[in-house]
Amino acid sequence: MNRYAVIGAGPSGLAAARALQKRGIEFDGYESSHGVGGLWDITNPRSTMYESAHLISSRTTTEFDEFPMSGAADYPGHRVLHAYFHDYAQRFGLTSLYRFRTRVTRLEPRDGGWDLTADGPGGRRTQWYAGVLLANGTLAEPNLPSLPGSFSGELMHASGYKTAVQLAGKRVLVVGAGNSGCDIAVDAVHHAASVDLSVRRGYYFVPRYLFGRPSDTLNRGRPLPARLKQAVDARVLRAFTGDPARFGFPKPDYRIYESHPVVNTLVLDHLGQGDLRIRADIDRLDDRTVHFRDGSSGEYDLVLLATGYRLDYPFVDREHLHWRGAAPRLFLNIFPPTFNGLYVVGMIEASGIGWQGRSEQADLLAGYLAAVERNPDSALRFRERVAGKPWPDLSGGYRYLQLDRMAHYVNKDAYRAAVRRENQALNAT
């Protein structure tokens, strides 16, 4: 029987491990940290988590269906989530299937499979696998913009931010107003000497609660057409949050949901209270002075770059994952078109897709790997479908911004429907 490797023990890695386990497929798990949880374990050296971090999607739309987060708050914090993944792994016997403190350093193709080299407690070791599932996460490698000039103060990416104590008494400029940037700005107003937020474009701000319920639990039935949902939800947001432009944000140059919305309206409260202010995009740095593109400037002790993350699979040459621009080009963000024995789990970003969406993704992959061994004709037909027809549109009718950070963005309803169709076709043959 073929044996596979799973790289990563965060939510996507655990979803992959569980899917293989249910199919009776043998595998070894590899995790560079000391335990499960991925970025949700703040003690993981690769974690980009910070003390005030909570889910931005609600518990019920995020949890694994087979393992509800019973008794948790609507938007639990990172410690609750780390415990949840620990309990999930224990409940299904996944922990013992991993080699912890073992970092994969290289994948090389050989004899129709892959040589995996890893550094662990026993030293460096290379082992051959029929295939490798890459589930090492999408939020670990900082995206560092090139800023003209030089800054003599402290320049930090959000990945290095852990606690608001780091901001105490400092004049802080947060660059980027996505979810992390707004979280950090809200932390900063209670500790920093001053807080400014530099933004390039406008944002849509979604309250955590609408009509007394977590906002992402509304309209969970049949999805509305994209344009209708955008029109309805934009009107609801205007009623609940007003126009962010009145606080200094630019008007968005895109429709709602064409970029990830910000689930943080506290930042609007603090803007309204004068606790922080909006600044334009950065033009250049000069000693402690930051010059902005609108001609204004400010003096700062700390520039904190909340500029997101980039996809990173550093242990394998890009050609094997068919990179195109900022992301690999994979069928359903899982399968390389060459079916070379590498597969990716978790390379999806979508509002509300949750860990169950990743579980369904992993289940399709496990179903294909099971078919390779037990029903090769079905596996062949799957590969022929991938090669012989246009790939499904995963946008759901939304015109997503053509940005590097959105290169692997999908619409949750379109994506899950496409995965289910392929799963049904695979199991029907």
VOPAGU-2260 file (C-alpha; in pm, 1 decimal, decimal comma):
REM VOPAGU-2260
SITE   aa  ch    i         X         Y         Z
SITE  MET   A    0       0,0       0,0       0,0
SITE  ASN   A    1     123,7     349,2     -83,1
SITE  ARG   A    2     238,8     569,8     203,3
SITE  TYR   A    3     203,4     947,8     202,7
SITE  ALA   A    4     340,6    1242,8     397,8
SITE  VAL   A    5     139,3    1531,7     542,9
SITE  ILE   A    6     334,4    1852,1     611,1
SITE  GLY   A    7     176,0    2064,8     883,3
SITE  ALA   A    8     -39,9    2007,6    1192,8
SITE  GLY   A    9    -249,2    2321,1    1182,9
SITE  PRO   A   10    -617,7    2316,1    1080,2
SITE  SER   A   11    -544,0    2218,6     718,9
SITE  GLY   A   12    -289,3    1953,7     813,6
SITE  LEU   A   13    -525,5    1799,7    1066,8
SITE  ALA   A   14    -805,3    1802,1     807,6
SITE  ALA   A   15    -574,6    1620,8     564,7
SITE  ALA   A   16    -462,1    1370,2     827,9
SITE  ARG   A   17    -819,0    1297,0     933,3
SITE  ALA   A   18    -933,8    1248,3     571,7
SITE  LEU   A   19    -653,3    1000,5     503,3
SITE  GLN   A   20    -721,1     821,0     830,0
SITE  LYS   A   21   -1089,9     775,1     744,8
SITE  ARG   A   22    -993,9     619,8     410,8
SITE  GLY   A   23    -740,7     384,9     569,8
SITE  ILE   A   24    -451,7     548,8     383,0
SITE  GLU   A   25    -116,5     523,4     558,0
SITE  PHE   A   26      78,8     842,8     617,5
SITE  ASP   A   27     337,2    1017,2     832,9
SITE  GLY   A   28     274,6    1367,6     960,8
SITE  TYR   A   29     550,8    1627,5     987,6
SITE  GLU   A   30     531,6    1939,4    1203,7
SITE  SER   A   31     818,5    2176,2    1278,7
SITE  SER   A   32     664,6    2291,9    1607,6
SITE  HIS   A   33     617,3    2098,5    1931,1
SITE  GLY   A   34     249,5    2017,5    1884,0
SITE  VAL   A   35     -67,7    2066,1    1684,0
SITE  GLY   A   36    -245,4    2395,3    1619,1
SITE  GLY   A   37     -30,9    2571,7    1361,7
SITE  LEU   A   38     -50,3    2948,2    1386,8
SITE  TRP   A   39    -319,0    2921,9    1657,2
SITE  ASP   A   40     -49,1    2800,5    1897,0
SITE  ILE   A   41     111,3    3129,4    1994,2
SITE  THR   A   42     411,7    2939,2    2134,8
SITE  ASN   A   43     481,1    2788,5    1791,9
SITE  PRO   A   44     798,9    2963,7    1663,2
SITE  ARG   A   45     629,8    3011,8    1321,6
SITE  SER   A   46     304,1    3141,6    1466,5
SITE  THR   A   47     197,9    3488,7    1359,8
SITE  MET   A   48     -66,1    3503,6    1633,0
SITE  TYR   A   49     -94,2    3794,4    1880,1
SITE  GLU   A   50    -246,2    3805,1    2227,3
SITE  SER   A   51    -568,0    3984,1    2132,8
SITE  ALA   A   52    -646,1    3763,2    1830,0
SITE  HIS   A   53    -990,4    3604,3    1797,3
SITE  LEU   A   54   -1177,3    3437,3    1515,2
SITE  ILE   A   55   -1317,1    3683,8    1264,1
SITE  SER   A   56   -1572,0    3426,0    1146,8
SITE  SER   A   57   -1808,3    3284,0    1404,2
SITE  ARG   A   58   -1762,6    2950,5    1573,9
SITE  THR   A   59   -2055,5    2780,8    1399,7
SITE  THR   A   60   -1938,9    2871,4    1049,6
SITE  THR   A   61   -1576,9    2779,8    1122,5
SITE  GLU   A   62   -1571,3    2454,0    1322,4
SITE  PHE   A   63   -1533,2    2102,3    1184,2
SITE  ASP   A   64   -1881,6    1950,1    1147,2
SITE  GLU   A   65   -1778,8    1624,5    1313,3
SITE  PHE   A   66   -1627,9    1805,2    1613,5
SITE  PRO   A   67   -1839,9    2103,2    1724,2
SITE  MET   A   68   -1679,6    2369,3    1943,8
SITE  SER   A   69   -1925,2    2306,7    2225,0
SITE  GLY   A   70   -1949,1    2575,1    2491,1
SITE  ALA   A   71   -1716,9    2821,0    2316,8
SITE  ALA   A   72   -1799,4    3187,4    2268,1
SITE  ASP   A   73   -1924,3    3307,9    1929,9
SITE  TYR   A   74   -1578,8    3444,0    1842,8
SITE  PRO   A   75   -1328,0    3252,2    2054,8
SITE  GLY   A   76    -970,6    3362,0    2115,5
SITE  HIS   A   77    -654,0    3185,9    2007,0
SITE  ARG   A   78    -605,5    2991,1    2331,9
SITE  VAL   A   79    -951,5    2836,4    2304,9
SITE  LEU   A   80    -880,7    2748,4    1942,4
SITE  HIS   A   81    -543,7    2594,0    2021,9
SITE  ALA   A   82    -713,6    2376,0    2284,4
SITE  TYR   A   83    -981,1    2286,3    2027,6
SITE  PHE   A   84    -723,2    2156,2    1780,2
SITE  HIS   A   85    -543,5    1967,8    2055,1
SITE  ASP   A   86    -872,0    1801,4    2154,8
SITE  TYR   A   87    -959,3    1729,6    1791,1
SITE  ALA   A   88    -626,5    1557,1    1732,0
SITE  GLN   A   89    -660,6    1358,3    2054,1
SITE  ARG   A   90   -1021,0    1260,0    1984,2
SITE  PHE   A   91    -933,2    1103,7    1648,6
SITE  GLY   A   92    -591,5     968,8    1738,9
SITE  LEU   A   93    -399,0    1199,6    1506,6
SITE  THR   A   94    -131,3    1324,0    1746,6
SITE  SER   A   95      61,1     997,3    1750,4
SITE  LEU   A   96      76,8     999,5    1369,8
SITE  TYR   A   97     295,1    1312,5    1362,1
SITE  ARG   A   98     667,6    1365,8    1399,3
SITE  PHE   A   99     693,7    1690,4    1594,1
SITE  ARG   A  100     990,6    1927,5    1607,1
SITE  THR   A  101    1068,8    1792,9    1260,6
SITE  ARG   A  102    1111,4    2046,3     981,1
SITE  VAL   A  103    1083,8    1941,6     617,6
SITE  THR   A  104    1374,6    2094,5     427,4
SITE  ARG   A  105    1351,9    1939,2      81,7
SITE  LEU   A  106    1126,5    1746,4    -155,5
SITE  GLU   A  107    1279,8    1583,4    -462,7
SITE  PRO   A  108    1097,8    1366,1    -720,3
SITE  ARG   A  109    1218,9    1007,0    -754,4
SITE  ASP   A  110    1073,7     685,0    -899,6
SITE  GLY   A  111     722,0     825,3    -936,6
SITE  GLY   A  112     717,0     956,0    -579,9
SITE  TRP   A  113     904,5    1199,3    -357,5
SITE  ASP   A  114    1211,2    1190,8    -137,9
SITE  LEU   A  115    1129,6    1395,1     171,1
SITE  THR   A  116    1422,8    1525,7     374,0
SITE  ALA   A  117    1355,6    1655,5     724,5
SITE  ASP   A  118    1556,7    1770,4    1025,1
SITE  GLY   A  119    1429,3    1634,0    1355,0
SITE  PRO   A  120    1537,9    1521,0    1700,5
SITE  GLY   A  121    1723,0    1226,1    1548,3
SITE  GLY   A  122    1906,2    1439,9    1294,2
SITE  ARG   A  123    1853,5    1467,0     918,8
SITE  ARG   A  124    1656,9    1189,1     752,6
SITE  THR   A  125    1532,6    1123,0     398,4
SITE  GLN   A  126    1233,9     897,2     328,4
SITE  TRP   A  127    1049,1     812,3       7,6
SITE  TYR   A  128     671,5     863,4     -21,4
SITE  ALA   A  129     424,0     792,5    -300,3
SITE  GLY   A  130     290,7    1144,1    -255,5
SITE  VAL   A  131     311,0    1446,9     -28,0
SITE  LEU   A  132      27,0    1666,3     101,1
SITE  LEU   A  133     143,6    2024,3     159,5
SITE  ALA   A  134     -60,7    2176,9     442,0
SITE  ASN   A  135     189,6    2410,9     602,0
SITE  GLY   A  136     -42,0    2711,2     601,1
SITE  THR   A  137     -76,7    3039,5     415,7
SITE  LEU   A  138     -14,1    3295,1     692,0
SITE  ALA   A  139     346,2    3244,9     796,4
SITE  GLU   A  140     568,8    3413,7     537,6
SITE  PRO   A  141     547,3    3795,6     569,0
SITE  ASN   A  142     478,1    4007,6     265,3
SITE  LEU   A  143     729,3    4290,3     297,3
SITE  PRO   A  144     667,0    4590,3      72,2
SITE  SER   A  145     955,1    4794,5     -62,8
SITE  LEU   A  146     941,8    5137,5     100,3
SITE  PRO   A  147    1160,3    5413,3     -49,1
SITE  GLY   A  148    1406,6    5580,5     185,1
SITE  SER   A  149    1527,0    5472,9     527,5
SITE  PHE   A  150    1372,1    5474,6     872,7
SITE  SER   A  151    1582,4    5516,5    1186,2
SITE  GLY   A  152    1306,3    5401,3    1419,5
SITE  GLU   A  153    1172,4    5048,7    1457,1
SITE  LEU   A  154    1033,5    4880,1    1146,2
SITE  MET   A  155     830,9    4566,2    1221,5
SITE  HIS   A  156     600,2    4333,7    1029,7
SITE  ALA   A  157     277,4    4227,0    1200,9
SITE  SER   A  158     417,2    3872,4    1216,4
SITE  GLY   A  159     650,5    3995,7    1491,3
SITE  TYR   A  160     371,8    4155,1    1694,5
SITE  LYS   A  161     258,8    3960,4    2001,3
SITE  THR   A  162     139,5    4201,9    2266,7
SITE  ALA   A  163      47,9    4568,2    2300,6
SITE  VAL   A  164     334,0    4611,0    2548,9
SITE  GLN   A  165     554,8    4633,1    2238,4
SITE  LEU   A  166     374,9    4958,1    2150,5
SITE  ALA   A  167     382,8    5126,5    2491,4
SITE  GLY   A  168     469,7    5495,5    2481,0
SITE  LYS   A  169     556,8    5493,9    2110,2
SITE  ARG   A  170     433,3    5700,5    1819,3
SITE  VAL   A  171     299,5    5418,7    1602,8
SITE  LEU   A  172     213,3    5406,1    1234,8
SITE  VAL   A  173      24,7    5091,3    1131,3
SITE  VAL   A  174      48,1    5030,0     757,4
SITE  GLY   A  175    -253,4    4843,3     620,9
SITE  ALA   A  176    -608,7    4832,5     751,2
SITE  GLY   A  177    -699,1    4468,4     699,2
SITE  ASN   A  178    -818,7    4258,1     989,7
SITE  SER   A  179    -477,6    4232,2    1157,7
SITE  GLY   A  180    -396,9    4598,7    1100,0
SITE  CYS   A  181    -722,9    4710,6    1257,5
SITE  ASP   A  182    -681,1    4468,9    1551,1
SITE  ILE   A  183    -333,8    4606,9    1620,5
SITE  ALA   A  184    -447,8    4968,2    1584,4
SITE  VAL   A  185    -723,2    4904,3    1839,8
SITE  ASP   A  186    -465,6    4747,5    2074,8
SITE  ALA   A  187    -234,0    5042,9    2022,0
SITE  VAL   A  188    -476,7    5315,5    2126,1
SITE  HIS   A  189    -462,8    5183,5    2484,5
SITE  HIS   A  190     -81,9    5180,1    2507,0
SITE  ALA   A  191      88,4    5393,1    2241,2
SITE  ALA   A  192     160,8    5763,6    2261,7
SITE  SER   A  193     -19,0    5810,5    1929,1
SITE  VAL   A  194    -158,9    5585,7    1656,5
SITE  ASP   A  195    -198,4    5650,7    1285,3
SITE  LEU   A  196    -325,6    5408,1    1022,5
SITE  SER   A  197    -183,0    5435,6     669,0
SITE  VAL   A  198    -417,2    5304,3     399,7
SITE  ARG   A  199    -393,7    5264,2      23,4
SITE  ARG   A  200    -760,8    5195,7     -54,7
SITE  GLY   A  201   -1100,6    5188,3     111,0
SITE  TYR   A  202   -1250,2    4901,1     310,4
SITE  TYR   A  203   -1587,8    4756,6     401,7
SITE  PHE   A  204   -1638,2    4708,5     776,9
SITE  VAL   A  205   -1866,7    4427,5     890,3
SITE  PRO   A  206   -1996,3    4417,7    1250,6
SITE  ARG   A  207   -1954,0    4090,0    1435,7
SITE  TYR   A  208   -2324,6    4100,5    1518,8
SITE  LEU   A  209   -2623,6    4197,8    1305,7
SITE  PHE   A  210   -2978,5    4180,1    1438,6
SITE  GLY   A  211   -2841,6    4018,3    1755,0
SITE  ARG   A  212   -2671,9    3727,3    1576,2
SITE  PRO   A  213   -2318,9    3664,3    1446,5
SITE  SER   A  214   -2326,7    3838,6    1111,3
SITE  ASP   A  215   -2192,4    3542,6     912,3
SITE  THR   A  216   -2473,4    3315,8    1032,4
SITE  LEU   A  217   -2734,8    3518,3     842,9
SITE  ASN   A  218   -2846,3    3395,9     500,3
SITE  ARG   A  219   -2678,0    3054,0     535,9
SITE  GLY   A  220   -2928,4    2887,6     305,1
SITE  ARG   A  221   -2931,7    2920,3     -70,7
SITE  PRO   A  222   -2675,3    3186,5    -166,2
SITE  LEU   A  223   -2800,5    3500,7    -333,2
SITE  PRO   A  224   -2662,0    3598,0    -676,1
SITE  ALA   A  225   -2345,3    3801,3    -634,5
SITE  ARG   A  226   -2482,2    4137,3    -750,1
SITE  LEU   A  227   -2798,3    4104,6    -540,5
SITE  LYS   A  228   -2604,7    4005,8    -227,8
SITE  GLN   A  229   -2363,4    4293,1    -278,6
SITE  ALA   A  230   -2648,4    4541,5    -313,7
SITE  VAL   A  231   -2840,6    4409,7     -10,8
SITE  ASP   A  232   -2541,2    4374,3     220,1
SITE  ALA   A  233   -2393,4    4711,9     123,7
SITE  ARG   A  234   -2723,3    4874,3     221,6
SITE  VAL   A  235   -2733,1    4684,0     552,8
SITE  LEU   A  236   -2374,9    4789,1     630,7
SITE  ARG   A  237   -2451,7    5153,2     560,7
SITE  ALA   A  238   -2737,4    5131,1     808,5
SITE  PHE   A  239   -2523,5    4972,3    1080,8
SITE  THR   A  240   -2179,1    5129,8    1031,8
SITE  GLY   A  241   -2239,7    5439,8     822,5
SITE  ASP   A  242   -1984,4    5558,6     569,5
SITE  PRO   A  243   -1621,7    5491,8     675,1
SITE  ALA   A  244   -1515,7    5779,4     447,5
SITE  ARG   A  245   -1636,0    6024,0     712,4
SITE  PHE   A  246   -1350,7    5898,7     933,3
SITE  GLY   A  247   -1091,4    5956,1     662,2
SITE  PHE   A  248   -1093,1    5625,9     475,1
SITE  PRO   A  249   -1090,9    5647,8      95,3
SITE  LYS   A  250   -1404,6    5532,7     -82,9
SITE  PRO   A  251   -1359,0    5166,4    -185,6
SITE  ASP   A  252   -1279,2    5131,3    -555,7
SITE  TYR   A  253   -1448,5    4792,0    -562,7
SITE  ARG   A  254   -1776,5    4631,9    -455,8
SITE  ILE   A  255   -1824,6    4461,8    -120,0
SITE  TYR   A  256   -1684,6    4104,6    -104,6
SITE  GLU   A  257   -1447,0    4166,6    -396,4
SITE  SER   A  258   -1182,0    4183,8    -126,8
SITE  HIS   A  259   -1193,9    4036,6     223,0
SITE  PRO   A  260   -1407,2    4262,3     446,7
SITE  VAL   A  261   -1278,6    4385,0     781,4
SITE  VAL   A  262   -1465,6    4230,7    1073,2
SITE  ASN   A  263   -1377,8    4503,1    1321,1
SITE  THR   A  264   -1594,1    4806,9    1383,6
SITE  LEU   A  265   -1407,0    4903,4    1701,7
SITE  VAL   A  266   -1156,9    5081,2    1481,2
SITE  LEU   A  267   -1439,0    5308,6    1363,2
SITE  ASP   A  268   -1531,8    5379,0    1726,1
SITE  HIS   A  269   -1174,6    5483,0    1804,9
SITE  LEU   A  270   -1158,9    5701,3    1494,8
SITE  GLY   A  271   -1479,1    5867,7    1607,2
SITE  GLN   A  272   -1327,4    5924,5    1952,3
SITE  GLY   A  273   -1010,9    6075,3    1807,0
SITE  ASP   A  274    -791,0    5796,9    1942,7
SITE  LEU   A  275    -630,9    5739,7    1601,5
SITE  ARG   A  276    -631,0    5895,2    1257,6
SITE  ILE   A  277    -614,0    5782,8     897,3
SITE  ARG   A  278    -312,6    5869,8     684,8
SITE  ALA   A  279    -255,5    5825,5     311,9
SITE  ASP   A  280     -30,8    5566,2     150,3
SITE  ILE   A  281     342,8    5603,1     222,9
SITE  ASP   A  282     553,2    5794,9     -27,5
SITE  ARG   A  283     893,1    5765,7     143,0
SITE  LEU   A  284    1076,1    5730,5     473,9
SITE  ASP   A  285    1331,9    5980,0     602,6
SITE  ASP   A  286    1491,7    5921,5     944,6
SITE  ARG   A  287    1191,5    5930,3    1183,7
SITE  THR   A  288     970,7    6112,5     934,9
SITE  VAL   A  289     720,7    5933,2     712,3
SITE  HIS   A  290     606,5    6128,2     405,8
SITE  PHE   A  291     264,4    6039,0     266,2
SITE  ARG   A  292     139,6    6061,0     -90,4
SITE  ASP   A  293    -103,4    6339,9     -11,5
SITE  GLY   A  294     191,0    6565,5      79,6
SITE  SER   A  295     152,5    6534,1     456,6
SITE  SER   A  296     408,2    6382,4     694,0
SITE  GLY   A  297     442,4    6255,2    1050,3
SITE  GLU   A  298     705,6    6158,8    1307,9
SITE  TYR   A  299     705,0    5800,2    1434,3
SITE  ASP   A  300     900,8    5566,7    1659,3
SITE  LEU   A  301     753,0    5245,9    1515,0
SITE  VAL   A  302     624,0    5161,7    1168,7
SITE  LEU   A  303     428,7    4835,2    1186,7
SITE  LEU   A  304     363,8    4667,4     852,6
SITE  ALA   A  305      26,9    4489,0     856,2
SITE  THR   A  306      80,8    4405,7     490,8
SITE  GLY   A  307     -21,9    4042,4     490,0
SITE  TYR   A  308     150,5    3721,5     392,5
SITE  ARG   A  309     255,3    3538,6      79,8
SITE  LEU   A  310     227,7    3173,6     -12,2
SITE  ASP   A  311     544,7    2983,2      66,3
SITE  TYR   A  312     640,4    2622,6      -2,3
SITE  PRO   A  313    1016,1    2666,8      39,5
SITE  PHE   A  314    1109,1    2298,0      38,7
SITE  VAL   A  315    1005,8    2224,9    -321,1
SITE  ASP   A  316    1099,4    2387,3    -652,8
SITE  ARG   A  317     824,4    2607,7    -791,4
SITE  GLU   A  318     804,8    2425,3   -1122,1
SITE  HIS   A  319     658,8    2119,2    -946,8
SITE  LEU   A  320     362,3    2323,7    -819,5
SITE  HIS   A  321     305,1    2505,9   -1150,4
SITE  TRP   A  322     334,4    2852,6    -999,5
SITE  ARG   A  323     168,1    3130,3   -1195,0
SITE  GLY   A  324     235,2    3471,6   -1050,3
SITE  ALA   A  325     172,1    3478,6    -676,1
SITE  ALA   A  326      23,7    3128,3    -641,0
SITE  PRO   A  327      49,3    2773,4    -773,4
SITE  ARG   A  328    -197,8    2691,0   -1050,1
SITE  LEU   A  329    -383,2    2386,0    -918,3
SITE  PHE   A  330    -717,0    2224,3    -997,8
SITE  LEU   A  331    -951,0    2327,9    -716,0
SITE  ASN   A  332    -637,5    2469,6    -548,1
SITE  ILE   A  333    -537,7    2108,2    -469,5
SITE  PHE   A  334    -414,7    1909,3    -769,6
SITE  PRO   A  335    -125,5    2003,3   -1002,1
SITE  PRO   A  336    -244,2    1941,0   -1358,9
SITE  THR   A  337      45,1    1695,7   -1407,3
SITE  PHE   A  338     -66,4    1484,0   -1108,4
SITE  ASN   A  339     295,7    1451,0   -1004,1
SITE  GLY   A  340     228,2    1327,1    -650,0
SITE  LEU   A  341     223,3    1667,5    -480,5
SITE  TYR   A  342    -104,7    1798,5    -342,2
SITE  VAL   A  343    -193,6    2111,9    -148,2
SITE  VAL   A  344    -450,4    2137,6     131,1
SITE  GLY   A  345    -558,0    2472,8     272,2
SITE  MET   A  346    -449,4    2698,0     -14,5
SITE  ILE   A  347    -785,7    2871,5     -13,4
SITE  GLU   A  348    -899,4    3200,5     126,6
SITE  ALA   A  349   -1270,0    3275,7     131,7
SITE  SER   A  350   -1509,3    3459,8     354,7
SITE  GLY   A  351   -1685,6    3198,7     567,4
SITE  ILE   A  352   -1535,8    2879,6     424,4
SITE  GLY   A  353   -1416,0    2768,5     767,2
SITE  TRP   A  354   -1229,1    2454,9     855,8
SITE  GLN   A  355   -1516,2    2242,8     728,7
SITE  GLY   A  356   -1445,6    2376,3     379,5
SITE  ARG   A  357   -1087,5    2258,7     417,6
SITE  SER   A  358   -1212,1    1925,2     548,2
SITE  GLU   A  359   -1423,0    1877,8     234,3
SITE  GLN   A  360   -1122,0    1971,4      23,5
SITE  ALA   A  361    -911,0    1710,1     205,8
SITE  ASP   A  362   -1185,5    1450,4     169,0
SITE  LEU   A  363   -1184,9    1491,0    -210,5
SITE  LEU   A  364    -808,9    1448,1    -215,1
SITE  ALA   A  365    -824,0    1140,6       8,3
SITE  GLY   A  366   -1097,8     996,5    -213,7
SITE  TYR   A  367    -876,2    1037,9    -518,4
SITE  LEU   A  368    -575,9     876,9    -344,5
SITE  ALA   A  369    -794,8     586,2    -235,8
SITE  ALA   A  370    -915,5     546,2    -595,5
SITE  VAL   A  371    -555,3     537,5    -720,8
SITE  GLU   A  372    -508,2     214,8    -523,5
SITE  ARG   A  373    -854,5      60,0    -519,5
SITE  ASN   A  374   -1028,2     188,3    -830,7
SITE  PRO   A  375    -763,0     299,9   -1081,8
SITE  ASP   A  376   -1018,1     343,5   -1360,9
SITE  SER   A  377   -1204,8     598,3   -1150,3
SITE  ALA   A  378    -880,3     780,6   -1071,0
SITE  LEU   A  379    -792,2     785,7   -1441,2
SITE  ARG   A  380   -1131,3     934,2   -1532,8
SITE  PHE   A  381   -1078,9    1202,6   -1267,0
SITE  ARG   A  382    -742,5    1295,7   -1419,0
SITE  GLU   A  383    -897,1    1301,2   -1765,0
SITE  ARG   A  384   -1172,2    1535,2   -1645,6
SITE  VAL   A  385    -910,0    1770,2   -1505,6
SITE  ALA   A  386    -711,5    1763,2   -1830,6
SITE  GLY   A  387   -1000,8    1762,0   -2074,1
SITE  LYS   A  388   -1246,2    2028,6   -1966,5
SITE  PRO   A  389   -1237,6    2391,4   -1847,2
SITE  TRP   A  390   -1176,4    2422,0   -1477,5
SITE  PRO   A  391   -1474,6    2543,8   -1272,7
SITE  ASP   A  392   -1524,0    2911,8   -1203,8
SITE  LEU   A  393   -1462,7    2949,6    -829,3
SITE  SER   A  394   -1546,8    3320,1    -812,0
SITE  GLY   A  395   -1921,5    3278,7    -759,1
SITE  GLY   A  396   -1973,9    3577,4    -988,5
SITE  TYR   A  397   -1761,0    3815,0    -779,3
SITE  ARG   A  398   -1492,9    4021,3    -951,9
SITE  TYR   A  399   -1212,7    3982,4    -702,9
SITE  LEU   A  400    -936,5    4239,7    -694,2
SITE  GLN   A  401    -638,2    4131,1    -901,2
SITE  LEU   A  402    -393,4    4144,6    -612,3
SITE  ASP   A  403    -119,1    3899,5    -518,3
SITE  ARG   A  404    -279,0    3836,4    -179,5
SITE  MET   A  405    -600,4    3729,9    -355,1
SITE  ALA   A  406    -437,4    3492,8    -602,6
SITE  HIS   A  407    -583,3    3192,6    -416,6
SITE  TYR   A  408    -913,2    3356,7    -316,1
SITE  VAL   A  409   -1236,9    3170,5    -390,6
SITE  ASN   A  410   -1605,7    3210,6    -320,5
SITE  LYS   A  411   -1703,6    2964,6     -48,6
SITE  ASP   A  412   -2031,4    2856,5    -208,9
SITE  ALA   A  413   -1886,0    2811,6    -557,5
SITE  TYR   A  414   -1583,0    2631,6    -420,9
SITE  ARG   A  415   -1766,8    2389,6    -194,0
SITE  ALA   A  416   -2018,3    2312,3    -469,6
SITE  ALA   A  417   -1735,2    2232,7    -713,2
SITE  VAL   A  418   -1562,9    2007,6    -458,0
SITE  ARG   A  419   -1887,0    1821,8    -388,5
SITE  ARG   A  420   -1951,8    1767,8    -760,2
SITE  GLU   A  421   -1606,5    1618,0    -808,3
SITE  ASN   A  422   -1647,6    1401,2    -500,7
SITE  GLN   A  423   -1979,4    1267,8    -628,5
SITE  ALA   A  424   -1833,0    1195,9    -972,8
SITE  LEU   A  425   -1535,6    1018,9    -818,7
SITE  ASN   A  426   -1751,5     802,1    -594,9
SITE  ALA   A  427   -2005,8     729,0    -871,0
SITE  THR   A  428   -1749,3     555,0   -1085,0
